[in-house]
Amino acid sequence: MKKIAHKTLLSLLVLSAFESASALDSGAQNLTATIGATDYFKITCAGGTDHLNFKLFENGVTVSPVLIPELPQILNATLTKLKLTATTSAIAAGTNKDVTLKGGNGVYTLTLDTFGTNLTLKTAQTYSIQYQCLNAAKTVTAGSSTLVKLGVESTTKSLANNKTAKYAINCAGKTDSLKVKITNKTAAVKLITPVIPAVSVSSGNLTAQVIKSANAQNTIGDVLDVQEGNGDYSVMVNSPINAAKNYSFQYSCLNTKNVEAKTSPFQILQNQ
Amino acid sequence: MKRFLFLMLMSLPVCGFAHDLSGDLGEAASATDYMMIYCSADGSITADKLYFQLSNDSPGSAPLVSAQITKNNFATNITDLINGDANSSRVAEIAGGQGAYQVTINKNGVGKASYSFVYHCESNEGEHAETTDSSLQNN
């Protein structure tokens, strides 16, 4: 009988904040020098997964966590009237901006969109709108909208990422311009400090295989994309020379647009 | 190009029948061959385990070739550590009983590699049990 060497199992490094902001889950393990030692995992993908993205890192993880810069959730606003257009872009979470268009009396269209937002953030953005129809002396004239009354801040609305919303605002009297204040009420995402695997050069003394259905791929450090949709992906990690190795890995279930679908924490089936 | 040869040999005195298969792995480090080996009873002989031994038939500069065998929630790895010599890897005996054993063949770097392996299903007493296979992926 072979003796099983002592194992150290590091706890999972899956942090919920990390998942939501970086779209990556990760793990760290030790592989012993036991002959034939193989670690064996299961990763379950759901929610419209197209492929599992997997990367193996030899050696352990960095001692000091690395900051991942926050990517914004933003709103963009455009006012149009006939051929006239005015735009204000990148209204970040927790901030506001004005957009003004000199179009006289009549119906203006306010278009809001969330293009350019960090698509790994799943929460819809929230905002409010306040508008004023102004004459040339910047005095308030008359106006109306189904959204809210002139000069009154609207109730909080929501808009999902990568979507567009449109509102009509009608200015009357001796209106010279329409001024709209857009407040992005989305809570700003806090900076997070996930543990990122150390950058390491593969020695070829550690390999990983990702398998689902009739698709099996091997890596010694390159990123693998195993395109097998939703379901359970099997992952094996082993050393061809039976060397004891620390290693870590990152993985994410991604849809066809490379946006994270639903990724479950990995399950350890065998830990050698 | 790939090659798959399937030979039925009667070379192992303990078991009576062995199965021999050979193949190539392509240039990419991700190249993986993938097959299933099915073990079932042969008359009164039950299939208790899978016998598996790998040979790396590549020249010395080629990457090392390994095989991983899994069944249920168990997985093991075997490697022929010296390319092209007369010796094979250690023998892996996976006591997974009857059913399908998954076998992946991979390597530890970029470069083509050739391999062959011997396998068969057997009882705890070493008698040859029913052994069949199917290739799922060949790259």
Chai-1 contact restraints between the chains, C-beta under 6 A:
chainA,res_idxA,chainB,res_idxB,connection_type,confidence,min_distance_angstrom,max_distance_angstrom,comment,restraint_id
A,G36,B,T76,contact,1.0,0.0,6.0,A-B,restraint_1
A,G36,B,N77,contact,1.0,0.0,6.0,A-B,restraint_2
A,T38,B,A75,contact,1.0,0.0,6.0,A-B,restraint_3
A,T38,B,T76,contact,1.0,0.0,6.0,A-B,restraint_4
A,T38,B,N77,contact,1.0,0.0,6.0,A-B,restraint_5
A,Y40,B,A75,contact,1.0,0.0,6.0,A-B,restraint_6
A,G204,B,N108,contact,1.0,0.0,6.0,A-B,restraint_7
A,G204,B,G109,contact,1.0,0.0,6.0,A-B,restraint_8
A,T207,B,N106,contact,1.0,0.0,6.0,A-B,restraint_9
A,T207,B,N108,contact,1.0,0.0,6.0,A-B,restraint_10
A,Q209,B,T104,contact,1.0,0.0,6.0,A-B,restraint_11
A,Q209,B,N106,contact,1.0,0.0,6.0,A-B,restraint_12
A,A214,B,L136,contact,1.0,0.0,6.0,A-B,restraint_13
A,A214,B,Q137,contact,1.0,0.0,6.0,A-B,restraint_14
A,A216,B,T32,contact,1.0,0.0,6.0,A-B,restraint_15
A,A216,B,Y34,contact,1.0,0.0,6.0,A-B,restraint_16
A,A216,B,T104,contact,1.0,0.0,6.0,A-B,restraint_17
A,A216,B,Q137,contact,1.0,0.0,6.0,A-B,restraint_18
A,Q217,B,S30,contact,1.0,0.0,6.0,A-B,restraint_19
A,Q217,B,T32,contact,1.0,0.0,6.0,A-B,restraint_20
A,N218,B,S30,contact,1.0,0.0,6.0,A-B,restraint_21
A,N218,B,T32,contact,1.0,0.0,6.0,A-B,restraint_22
A,N218,B,N106,contact,1.0,0.0,6.0,A-B,restraint_23
A,I220,B,A29,contact,1.0,0.0,6.0,A-B,restraint_24
A,I220,B,N108,contact,1.0,0.0,6.0,A-B,restraint_25
A,M236,B,Q68,contact,1.0,0.0,6.0,A-B,restraint_26
A,M236,B,A75,contact,1.0,0.0,6.0,A-B,restraint_27
A,N238,B,N77,contact,1.0,0.0,6.0,A-B,restraint_28
A,P240,B,L64,contact,1.0,0.0,6.0,A-B,restraint_29
A,P240,B,S66,contact,1.0,0.0,6.0,A-B,restraint_30
A,P240,B,T79,contact,1.0,0.0,6.0,A-B,restraint_31
A,P240,B,N108,contact,1.0,0.0,6.0,A-B,restraint_32
A,L269,B,N73,contact,1.0,0.0,6.0,A-B,restraint_33
A,Q270,B,A75,contact,1.0,0.0,6.0,A-B,restraint_34
